[in-house]
Amino acid sequence: MDHIQINQPGRPRAKWVAEGPRIKIPASADRVEPEIEQLAHWMDSAFEIPGLGIRFGFDTILGLIPFLGDGISSLFSFYILNAAARHGVPRATLIRMGGNVAIDWLLGSVPLIGDMFDVVWKSNQMNVGLLRKHLAKPPAERRKSSASDMLFVGGIIVALLFVLAGVGLLTVVLLKATFGLLHGLFV
């Protein structure tokens, strides 16, 4: 078996045993994984409008796709929410993070106005900030996540999916009514 040495800031060197050609290294409990940071950056502020300094990400771009865009971008938000649960973020903070995602969905799915809102409301970066704040606490003040926390996050995600479905249904009804009125005006 191969051994690999891993240096983690503030911790003594630790040896990890690899099984086979793949080495699985667990995420550090003291910092946000770089993948989570990058995901939030790409979703919320990867691009800049030259001269204006306004930043936006793929959340705004995906929001331009009717019906599907906000749902697709929210799947990435769920990934960040799940990472927070793995790090043992308290339930109150998870609710706050879920609220950030819900606000992004609800207001972001309004045609045109929602796309402008997505430029300003950066729910993924706010949620990573809440995760960072949790991880900055001394380990004694943090708690481990439990199975009930994971079920709780699952419940938040299911509730948010119902909200998304309701918003989608409302959008379809409003569009149908609008097109019906327009058709009546021109016939």
Secondary structure in CASP SS format (residue, H / E / C, confidence):
PFRMAT SS
TARGET T0000
AUTHOR 0000-0000-0000
METHOD secondary structure of the structure
MODEL  1
M C 1.00
D C 1.00
H E 1.00
I E 1.00
Q E 1.00
I E 1.00
N C 1.00
Q C 1.00
P C 1.00
G C 1.00
R C 1.00
P C 1.00
R C 1.00
A E 1.00
K E 1.00
W E 1.00
V E 1.00
A C 1.00
E E 1.00
G C 1.00
P C 1.00
R E 1.00
I C 1.00
K C 1.00
I C 1.00
P C 1.00
A C 1.00
S C 1.00
A C 1.00
D C 1.00
R C 1.00
V C 1.00
E C 1.00
P H 1.00
E H 1.00
I H 1.00
E H 1.00
Q H 1.00
L H 1.00
A H 1.00
H H 1.00
W H 1.00
M H 1.00
D H 1.00
S C 1.00
A C 1.00
F E 1.00
E E 1.00
I E 1.00
P C 1.00
G C 1.00
L C 1.00
G C 1.00
I E 1.00
R E 1.00
F E 1.00
G C 1.00
F H 1.00
D H 1.00
T H 1.00
I H 1.00
L H 1.00
G C 1.00
L C 1.00
I C 1.00
P C 1.00
F C 1.00
L C 1.00
G H 1.00
D H 1.00
G H 1.00
I H 1.00
S H 1.00
S H 1.00
L H 1.00
F H 1.00
S H 1.00
F H 1.00
Y H 1.00
I H 1.00
L H 1.00
N H 1.00
A H 1.00
A H 1.00
A H 1.00
R H 1.00
H C 1.00
G C 1.00
V C 1.00
P C 1.00
R H 1.00
A H 1.00
T H 1.00
L H 1.00
I H 1.00
R H 1.00
M H 1.00
G H 1.00
G H 1.00
N H 1.00
V H 1.00
A H 1.00
I H 1.00
D H 1.00
W H 1.00
L H 1.00
L H 1.00
G H 1.00
S C 1.00
V C 1.00
P C 1.00
L C 1.00
I H 1.00
G H 1.00
D H 1.00
M H 1.00
F H 1.00
D H 1.00
V H 1.00
V H 1.00
W C 1.00
K C 1.00
S H 1.00
N H 1.00
Q H 1.00
M H 1.00
N H 1.00
V H 1.00
G H 1.00
L H 1.00
L H 1.00
R H 1.00
K H 1.00
H H 1.00
L H 1.00
A C 1.00
K C 1.00
P C 1.00
P H 1.00
A H 1.00
E H 1.00
R C 1.00
R C 1.00
K C 1.00
S C 1.00
S C 1.00
A H 1.00
S H 1.00
D H 1.00
M H 1.00
L H 1.00
F H 1.00
V H 1.00
G H 1.00
G H 1.00
I H 1.00
I H 1.00
V H 1.00
A H 1.00
L H 1.00
L H 1.00
F H 1.00
V H 1.00
L H 1.00
A H 1.00
G H 1.00
V H 1.00
G H 1.00
L H 1.00
L H 1.00
T H 1.00
V H 1.00
V H 1.00
L H 1.00
L H 1.00
K H 1.00
A H 1.00
T H 1.00
F H 1.00
G H 1.00
L H 1.00
L H 1.00
H H 1.00
G H 1.00
L H 1.00
F H 1.00
V C 1.00
END
